[in-house]
C-alpha cells in the first residue's frame, strides 16, 4: 500500500545520501598527496571539501591514531578514536570497502553521530582510513522533506535497532534502542505488524531496509486510522457485491431464456429423426447445447447414409 511504497522510497533516499558521502571519501582516498604522505596538502583538500559540504573529515590510522581532522587546526594533537569510530575503521580495513557505523554520541559534542570509513587502498595492506562524521540531524531534515498524512510518524534505526532519527521528533529518543517489539518484528528486510509506537499509540508499523548499512525505516500509522480505512473498503466492496449480484441475477435470467430456446431447437432437431427429414435448425445460443446439436446433426446424416446403403443391398438381392 501507500505506506510500504513510502517506506521503500525513504530507505532508498537515505541510501543515496550515504552513498554521496561515500563517493566524496573515495575521491579523497585516491589523492596523490596520500601516496607521497604530503599531509599539509591533503589537509587543505579536506578543508576545502568541509567548507563546500558542511561536514568534517578526518584521516586515521588502523591503531586509532588520528592524523588529521578538519575540526581542529593542522598539527594539533587529537585524541585517539574509540568505540563506534574504531569499529567502523576496523570493518572498513577488513573488508577493504566503505563502512557506515551505527549511531553513537560524539565524545565532545555529545550529540548523535554516524561515521563513514573508507580505506585508502594506495598501499597494501591499507594503512590509513579517510572518514567523515554525519550529524543525524541532517538525516532528520531528509526525512522531513517527505509529506505524510497527519498522525503518521517516521523512524530510522541502525543495524543494532538504535534510533537514528524520528519524525516528529521525540526528546532524547535518538541514540536509544527501539522497542523490543520492533526489534523482534523488524528482522526481515521489509514487512508490517501491529504494535505500539513510541507515543504509546496502537499502530500499524510498516518497515523497509536501507541498502548498504542495513538500517531500518519504519512508518507508524494509528490503528484507528487503519481500521477506518479497512471499514470503508469493506463497505465499498459490499456495494460492489450488491451491484454484481443484481447483474448476476439479470444474466442468469437471460441465460435461462437462452437455454430454453436452445433446448427447444435441439428438441426440434431430434424430432426429425422420426421422419428422417434433413433439416438445419437455428444454431443454439449456449455453447454446450450447440455441441449436442451438432452431434445430433452428424448422427442424423450417418443414419440416412446407412439406410440408403441398406436399401441398395436389399434391392440388388431382390433383383438378383
C-alpha positions as CSV (number, residue, x, y, z in Angstrom):
1,X,0.0,0.0,0.0
2,X,0.9,3.7,0.2
3,X,2.8,3.2,3.5
4,X,5.0,0.4,2.1
5,X,5.8,2.4,-1.0
6,X,6.7,5.4,1.2
7,X,8.9,3.2,3.4
8,X,10.8,1.9,0.4
9,X,11.2,5.4,-1.1
10,X,12.6,6.7,2.2
11,X,15.0,3.8,2.5
12,X,16.4,4.4,-1.0
13,X,16.7,8.1,-0.3
14,X,18.7,7.6,2.9
15,X,20.9,5.1,1.0
16,X,21.5,7.8,-1.7
17,X,22.5,10.4,0.9
18,X,25.0,8.0,2.4
19,X,26.4,7.0,-1.0
20,X,27.0,10.6,-1.8
21,X,29.2,10.9,1.3
22,X,31.0,7.7,0.5
23,X,31.7,8.9,-3.1
24,X,33.4,12.0,-1.6
25,X,35.5,10.0,0.7
26,X,36.5,7.6,-2.0
27,X,37.7,10.5,-4.1
28,X,39.8,11.8,-1.2
29,X,41.2,8.3,-0.7
30,X,42.7,8.4,-4.2
31,X,44.6,11.7,-3.6
32,X,48.3,11.6,-4.7
33,X,49.1,13.5,-1.5
34,X,48.4,10.3,0.5
35,X,50.8,8.3,-1.7
36,X,53.5,10.9,-1.1
37,X,52.5,11.4,2.6
38,X,52.0,15.2,2.0
39,X,49.7,15.7,4.9
40,X,49.7,19.5,4.7
41,X,48.3,19.5,1.1
42,X,45.9,16.8,2.0
43,X,44.6,18.8,5.0
44,X,44.0,21.7,2.6
45,X,41.9,19.3,0.4
46,X,39.8,18.2,3.3
47,X,39.2,21.8,4.5
48,X,38.1,22.8,1.0
49,X,35.5,20.0,1.0
50,X,34.4,20.7,4.5
51,X,33.5,24.2,3.6
52,X,31.6,23.1,0.5
53,X,29.7,20.2,2.1
54,X,29.4,21.4,5.7
55,X,30.7,18.2,7.2
56,X,34.0,17.3,8.9
57,X,36.6,14.9,7.5
58,X,39.5,13.0,9.2
59,X,42.5,10.9,8.4
60,X,43.2,8.0,10.7
61,X,45.5,5.0,11.2
62,X,44.4,1.4,12.0
63,X,45.5,1.6,15.6
64,X,43.2,4.5,16.3
65,X,45.6,7.5,15.9
66,X,44.0,10.5,14.2
67,X,46.5,12.1,11.8
68,X,44.2,14.9,10.6
69,X,40.8,16.4,11.4
70,X,39.0,19.4,10.0
71,X,37.6,20.0,13.4
72,X,41.0,21.3,14.7
73,X,43.9,23.3,13.1
74,X,46.6,21.3,11.3
75,X,49.2,19.9,13.7
76,X,47.1,20.0,16.8
77,X,47.0,16.8,18.9
78,X,43.8,14.8,18.5
79,X,42.5,12.1,20.9
80,X,42.6,8.5,19.6
81,X,39.4,7.0,18.2
82,X,37.3,4.7,20.4
83,X,34.0,2.8,20.3
84,X,31.9,3.1,17.1
85,X,34.5,5.0,15.1
86,X,37.3,2.5,15.8
87,X,34.9,-0.4,15.0
88,X,34.0,1.3,11.7
89,X,37.7,1.7,10.8
90,X,38.4,-1.9,11.5
91,X,35.4,-3.1,9.5
92,X,36.5,-0.9,6.5
93,X,40.0,-2.2,6.7
94,X,38.9,-5.8,7.0
95,X,36.5,-5.6,4.0
96,X,38.6,-3.1,2.0
97,X,35.3,-1.4,1.4
98,X,33.3,1.6,2.8
99,X,31.6,1.1,6.1
100,X,28.8,3.1,7.7
101,X,28.8,2.9,11.5
102,X,25.9,2.6,13.9
103,X,24.8,5.8,15.7
104,X,27.0,7.0,18.6
105,X,27.4,10.1,20.7
106,X,30.3,12.3,19.9
107,X,32.9,12.3,22.7
108,X,33.0,16.2,22.8
109,X,29.7,17.3,21.2
110,X,27.6,14.6,23.0
111,X,25.2,14.7,20.0
112,X,24.2,11.6,18.0
113,X,26.6,11.0,15.0
114,X,27.3,8.4,12.4
115,X,30.7,7.9,10.9
116,X,31.6,6.7,7.4
117,X,35.0,5.0,7.0
118,X,36.7,4.4,3.6
119,X,40.1,2.6,3.4
120,X,42.9,4.2,1.5
121,X,43.9,1.4,-1.0
122,X,47.0,3.1,-2.4
123,X,49.1,0.9,-0.1
124,X,48.9,-2.9,0.5
125,X,47.9,-3.6,3.2
126,X,45.9,-0.4,3.7
127,X,47.4,1.7,6.5
128,X,45.1,4.8,6.5
129,X,41.4,5.5,6.6
130,X,39.6,8.5,5.4
131,X,36.5,9.2,7.5
132,X,33.6,11.6,7.8
133,X,31.1,12.2,10.6
134,X,27.5,12.7,9.8
135,X,25.2,14.6,12.2
136,X,22.0,12.7,12.4
137,X,20.1,16.0,12.2
138,X,20.9,16.0,8.5
139,X,19.1,12.7,8.1
140,X,16.1,14.1,10.1
141,X,15.9,17.0,7.6
142,X,16.0,14.5,4.8
143,X,13.0,12.6,6.2
144,X,11.1,15.9,6.8
145,X,11.1,16.6,3.1
146,X,8.5,13.8,2.5
147,X,4.9,14.7,3.1
148,X,2.9,12.3,5.2
149,X,-0.7,12.2,6.4
150,X,-1.5,13.6,9.8
151,X,-0.8,11.2,12.6
152,X,1.8,9.2,10.7
153,X,5.3,9.1,12.1
154,X,8.7,8.0,10.5
155,X,11.6,6.4,12.3
156,X,15.1,5.5,11.3
157,X,17.2,2.9,13.2
158,X,20.7,1.5,12.6
159,X,21.6,-2.2,12.3
160,X,21.5,-2.6,16.1
161,X,18.0,-1.1,16.2
162,X,19.2,2.1,17.8
163,X,17.2,5.1,16.9
164,X,19.0,7.4,14.4
165,X,16.1,9.8,13.9
166,X,12.4,10.2,14.2
167,X,9.7,12.5,12.6
168,X,8.0,14.1,14.5
169,X,10.9,14.3,16.9
170,X,10.7,12.9,20.5
171,X,13.1,14.4,23.0
172,X,16.1,12.2,23.8
173,X,14.9,9.4,21.5
174,X,17.9,9.4,19.1
175,X,20.6,7.1,20.4
176,X,18.2,4.9,22.4
177,X,17.2,1.4,21.5
178,X,13.9,0.9,19.7
179,X,11.3,-1.2,21.4
180,X,11.8,-4.9,21.9
181,X,8.6,-5.5,19.8
182,X,10.1,-3.6,16.9
183,X,13.4,-5.4,17.2
184,X,11.6,-8.8,17.2
185,X,9.3,-8.0,14.2
186,X,11.7,-6.0,12.0
187,X,14.3,-8.8,11.5
188,X,13.1,-9.3,7.9
189,X,14.1,-6.9,5.1
190,X,10.6,-5.5,4.8
191,X,7.2,-6.1,6.3
192,X,4.5,-4.9,8.7
193,X,2.9,-5.7,12.0
194,X,0.6,-4.2,14.6
195,X,2.2,-2.8,17.7
196,X,2.7,0.2,20.0
197,X,4.6,3.2,18.7
198,X,6.9,5.4,20.9
199,X,4.0,7.7,21.7
200,X,2.1,4.7,23.2
201,X,-0.4,4.5,20.4
202,X,-1.6,1.3,18.9
203,X,-0.4,1.4,15.3
204,X,0.4,-0.5,12.1
205,X,4.2,-0.4,11.7
206,X,5.5,-0.7,8.2
207,X,9.2,-1.0,7.6
208,X,11.9,-1.4,4.9
209,X,15.7,-1.8,4.8
210,X,18.2,0.8,3.8
211,X,20.5,-0.9,1.2
212,X,24.1,-1.0,2.4
213,X,24.2,-0.4,6.1
214,X,21.0,-2.5,6.7
215,X,19.3,0.2,8.7
216,X,15.5,0.2,9.0
217,X,13.0,2.9,8.0
218,X,9.7,2.5,9.9
219,X,6.4,4.2,9.4
220,X,3.8,4.2,12.1
221,X,0.1,4.6,11.3
222,X,-2.5,4.8,14.1
223,X,-4.6,1.7,14.4
224,X,-7.9,3.6,14.4
225,X,-7.0,5.1,11.1
226,X,-6.1,1.7,9.6
227,X,-9.4,0.3,10.9
228,X,-11.3,3.2,9.4
229,X,-9.7,2.7,6.0
230,X,-10.5,-1.0,6.3
231,X,-14.1,-0.4,7.2
232,X,-14.6,2.0,4.3
233,X,-13.1,-0.7,2.0
234,X,-15.5,-3.3,3.3
235,X,-18.5,-1.0,2.7
236,X,-17.2,-0.2,-0.8
237,X,-16.8,-3.9,-1.5
238,X,-20.3,-4.6,-0.2
239,X,-21.8,-2.1,-2.5
240,X,-19.9,-3.5,-5.4
241,X,-21.0,-7.0,-4.4
242,X,-24.7,-6.0,-4.3
243,X,-24.3,-4.4,-7.7
244,X,-22.6,-7.5,-9.1
245,X,-25.3,-9.7,-7.5
246,X,-28.0,-7.7,-9.4
247,X,-26.1,-8.0,-12.6
248,X,-25.7,-11.7,-12.0
249,X,-29.4,-12.3,-11.4
250,X,-30.2,-10.5,-14.7
251,X,-27.6,-12.5,-16.5
252,X,-29.0,-15.8,-15.0
253,X,-32.5,-14.9,-16.2
254,X,-31.2,-14.1,-19.7
255,X,-29.2,-17.3,-19.7
256,X,-32.2,-19.3,-18.6
257,X,-34.2,-17.9,-21.6
258,X,-31.3,-18.7,-24.0
259,X,-31.1,-22.2,-22.7
260,X,-34.8,-22.7,-23.1
261,X,-34.6,-21.6,-26.7
262,X,-31.5,-23.8,-27.3
263,X,-33.2,-26.9,-25.8
264,X,-36.2,-26.3,-27.9
265,X,-34.1,-26.1,-31.1
266,X,-32.4,-29.4,-30.1
267,X,-35.8,-30.9,-29.5
268,X,-36.9,-29.9,-32.9
269,X,-33.8,-31.5,-34.4
270,X,-34.4,-34.7,-32.5
271,X,-38.0,-34.9,-33.9
272,X,-36.6,-35.1,-37.5
273,X,-35.1,-38.5,-36.7
274,X,-38.6,-40.0,-36.8
275,X,-39.3,-38.7,-40.2
276,X,-35.8,-38.8,-41.5
277,X,-36.3,-35.4,-42.9
278,X,-33.0,-33.5,-43.4
279,X,-33.1,-30.2,-41.5
280,X,-30.7,-27.4,-40.4
281,X,-32.1,-25.8,-37.3
282,X,-31.0,-22.5,-35.8
283,X,-27.7,-22.6,-34.0
284,X,-28.4,-22.8,-30.2
285,X,-27.1,-19.8,-28.2
286,X,-25.5,-21.9,-25.5
287,X,-22.1,-23.5,-26.4
288,X,-22.6,-26.8,-24.7
289,X,-26.1,-27.2,-26.2
290,X,-24.8,-26.2,-29.6
291,X,-22.3,-29.1,-29.3
292,X,-25.1,-31.6,-28.6
293,X,-27.0,-30.2,-31.6
294,X,-24.0,-30.7,-33.8
295,X,-23.7,-34.2,-32.7
296,X,-27.3,-34.9,-33.4
297,X,-27.0,-33.5,-36.9
298,X,-24.0,-35.7,-37.6
299,X,-25.8,-38.8,-36.2
300,X,-28.8,-38.0,-38.5
301,X,-26.5,-37.9,-41.6
302,X,-24.9,-41.2,-40.6
303,X,-28.4,-42.8,-40.1
304,X,-29.6,-41.6,-43.6
305,X,-26.4,-42.9,-45.2
306,X,-26.8,-46.3,-43.5
307,X,-30.4,-46.6,-44.6
308,X,-29.5,-45.7,-48.2
309,X,-26.9,-48.4,-48.3
310,X,-29.3,-51.0,-46.7
311,X,-31.9,-50.2,-49.4
312,X,-29.3,-50.7,-52.1
313,X,-28.2,-54.0,-50.8
314,X,-31.9,-55.1,-50.4
315,X,-32.9,-54.0,-53.9
316,X,-30.0,-55.8,-55.5
317,X,-30.6,-59.0,-53.6
318,X,-34.3,-59.0,-54.7
319,X,-33.5,-58.3,-58.3
320,X,-30.8,-61.0,-58.4
